[in-house]
Amino acid sequence: MSVQTPGGISGVTTSTACFIGKTICGPVCNPQLCLSYSDFDFIFGSGSAYSDTAQAVSLFFLNGGTQCWVTRIVNDDGPSQISDYEDAFAAVDEHVNLFNFMVLSRDKSMGASPPRTFYGIASIYCQKRKAFLIMDPPAEWVNIQQVNDPVLGINSLRNGLVKDSCGVYFPNLIITNSDGSQTETGPAGAIAGIMARIDDSYGVWKAPAGKNADLKGISGLKLGIKDSDNELLNSVGINAIRGFPDGIFCWGARTLDGDDSFASDWKYIPVRRTALFIEESLNEGLNWVVFEPNGESLWEQIRLGVGAFMYDLFREGALQGIKPHEAFFVKCDSDTTTQIDINNGIVNIEVGFAPLQPAEFIILNLQLIIDQPNRPPN
């Protein structure tokens, strides 16, 4: 959902996916924009001999996604290496200005889900790019008991991950092929589509879960989830996918920092993604300040522009509170930007927003660099 403010700051897109994995053909480490599954099929082919990339992209579009970047990695005949993903990330940096969530598809030579080390480097990369990593469940999770296994369960999965930049979904999905056979595949592609669909319909602040988050294009689930199972999964930060008489739905919206015992500000995916949306929108919308004199006049313009943007989010229902001061605040003055900052060409902005309760603010600190040729040398 795009937000335009009187101050000239527009909300960036929030529904662009980035898929990385093997395909049967297509350019290697050269991200391609796909606006439909037909685009993907034309460039990369619909075969799934090496990976689940085709299924993941198909489920993305079936569940409401409208645009994605796809990057093919090498080593089609052998196991993927960390260097393959590092090369893919470098290619994405070169060609893709903005993406909002990432999916790593299953490499069939390595088992039922990407190795945990691949997820670790992907979460670090997503943190850098202000994006969110959507994860398939580890291959070892074949029943509810194993999600809490001390060696293979959720706590070991968190090791090496940027926990607030990713979320894991469970269980795997069953899809029916054109010949009537059935295949197990990860849920990440479908969840990316649901996120895109809900973003475009309601806004990034709406949880991609519940009765609006039904999964399309699938036949069933690898494992049924009961109410008691869901309570366990939810409490430790795993997002359940559940079957009901009226369909199959995503029934959780927590980051991997969402264990109840963590008490994290980034417990919930929509809160984390709203923060990323605000940061990216302000960074893009304030690039004009680079050549402005660093002083009260500039700070006032920043306060007005950012305040107008946040007020528009408040009116859209993204923030909690009856009055604007309960929903957000913007600070940019001599307290946030000291004389030392001015000498170094830096403007600091503090933005608070209340995503869950009025006046309970999450604080974002943004730093802008001012190009002032006449400022004192360091």
Buried (B, 14 or more C-beta within 10 A) or exposed (E): BEBEBEBBBBBBBBBBBBBBBBBBEBBBBBBBEBEBBEBBBEBBBBEBEBBBBBBBBBBBBBBBBBBBBBBBBBBBEEEBEEEBBEBBBEBBEEBBEBBBBBBBBBBBBBEBBBBBEBBBBBBBBBBEBBBBBBBBBBBBBBEBEBBBBEEBBBBBBBEBBBBBBBBBBBBBBBBEEEEEEEBBBBBBBBBBBBBBBBBBEBBBBBBBBBEBBBBBBBEBBBBEBEEEBBEBBBEBBBBBBBBEEEEBBBBBBBBBBBBEEBEBBBBBBBBBBBBBBBBBBBBBBBEEBEEBEBEEEBBEBBBBBBBBBBBBBBEBEBBBBEEBEBBBBBBBBEEBBEEEBBBBBBBBBBBBBBBEEBEBBBEBEBEBEBEBEEBEEE
